Amino acid sequence: AAFNLYGTVMMVALAVSLVVAVVLIMRFPRSPQEWVVGLICTVVSSLTGGSFIIMKWNLHEWVTDIWGMITLGGFFFICGLPGWAIVRWIFNFINKQEGKTIVEVMQDLKKAKDDIQS
């Protein structure tokens, strides 16, 4: 039982570390603040997304097998990849809205929604 716990912790730590490395190398942060935000968002999306998949499809028993552990690590890795991109897009949008009123921002959002639907 102790081996499975340590194995699980190591698998999660390795998967999360690798996804952070990949994301931050591929989309190099523009500032130290962006680096910290990227690190936090990637780790959180990796852990929450991977955990969601495991809980949703009851994959807990895969922890007892090395190949199951590798697969679960892959889930954590894959779930971390879009986390930083989504947060970066959100911050880019927020920065473009600086100086606007809430009404103007809502009008821009409505226009964007209408453009997508048509």
Order of alpha helices (4+ residues) and beta strands (2+ residues): alpha-alpha-alpha-alpha
